[in-house]
């Protein structure tokens, strides 16, 4: 049986902030989740989970998402000062 990683509070906050950044840039481009998911070649459900901070995304997937949003990968990790 595979072990599931248990996320601590900070990890959950990081996932939520990454998700919020994805939503921000997606909406800035006027893309629906469906259109964004097509551009990133993932399911809309997976994208929705990542945006909500309840689903994880691999680094290669985050890179693909950043390319679909036409932003540098580091923009997804642009968090409020002091975090």
C-alpha positions as CSV (number, residue, x, y, z in Angstrom):
1,X,0.0,0.0,0.0
2,X,1.4,3.4,-1.0
3,X,1.9,6.0,1.8
4,X,0.1,9.3,1.5
5,X,2.0,12.4,2.4
6,X,0.5,14.3,5.2
7,X,0.6,18.1,4.6
8,X,1.2,20.4,7.4
9,X,-0.5,23.8,7.8
10,X,2.3,25.7,6.0
11,X,2.2,23.2,3.1
12,X,-1.5,23.7,2.7
13,X,-1.1,27.5,2.8
14,X,1.6,27.3,0.0
15,X,-0.7,25.2,-2.1
16,X,-3.5,27.7,-1.6
17,X,-1.3,30.6,-2.6
18,X,0.0,28.8,-5.7
19,X,-3.6,28.1,-6.6
20,X,-4.7,31.7,-6.0
21,X,-1.9,32.8,-8.4
22,X,-3.0,30.4,-11.1
23,X,-6.6,31.8,-10.8
24,X,-5.4,35.4,-10.9
25,X,-3.3,34.9,-14.1
26,X,-6.0,32.7,-15.7
27,X,-8.7,35.3,-15.1
28,X,-6.4,38.0,-16.3
29,X,-6.3,36.2,-19.6
30,X,-10.0,35.8,-19.6
31,X,-9.8,32.0,-19.6
32,X,-12.3,29.6,-18.2
33,X,-11.1,26.6,-16.2
34,X,-12.1,24.5,-19.2
35,X,-10.0,26.5,-21.7
36,X,-7.1,26.7,-19.3
37,X,-7.2,22.9,-18.7
38,X,-7.2,22.3,-22.5
39,X,-4.2,24.6,-22.9
40,X,-2.3,22.8,-20.1
41,X,-3.5,19.4,-21.3
42,X,-5.0,18.4,-17.9
43,X,-8.6,17.7,-16.8
44,X,-10.7,20.6,-15.6
45,X,-11.3,18.8,-12.3
46,X,-7.5,18.5,-11.7
47,X,-7.1,22.2,-12.5
48,X,-9.9,23.1,-10.1
49,X,-8.4,21.1,-7.3
50,X,-5.0,22.8,-7.9
51,X,-6.6,26.2,-8.0
52,X,-8.4,25.5,-4.8
53,X,-5.2,24.4,-3.0
54,X,-6.6,20.9,-2.3
55,X,-4.8,19.1,-5.1
56,X,-1.1,18.9,-5.6
57,X,0.8,19.6,-8.8
58,X,4.2,18.4,-9.8
59,X,6.9,20.8,-10.8
60,X,6.6,19.8,-14.5
61,X,2.8,20.4,-14.3
62,X,3.3,23.9,-12.8
63,X,5.8,24.6,-15.6
64,X,3.2,23.6,-18.1
65,X,0.6,25.7,-16.4
66,X,2.9,28.7,-16.4
67,X,3.6,28.3,-20.1
68,X,-0.2,28.1,-20.8
69,X,-0.6,31.3,-18.8
70,X,2.4,32.9,-20.7
71,X,4.1,33.8,-17.4
72,X,7.5,32.7,-15.9
73,X,7.2,29.7,-13.5
74,X,8.5,31.9,-10.6
75,X,5.3,34.1,-10.9
76,X,3.3,31.2,-9.4
77,X,5.5,31.4,-6.3
78,X,5.2,35.2,-5.9
79,X,3.8,35.3,-2.4
80,X,3.0,38.2,0.0
81,X,6.1,39.7,1.6
82,X,7.2,38.0,4.8
83,X,6.0,34.5,3.8
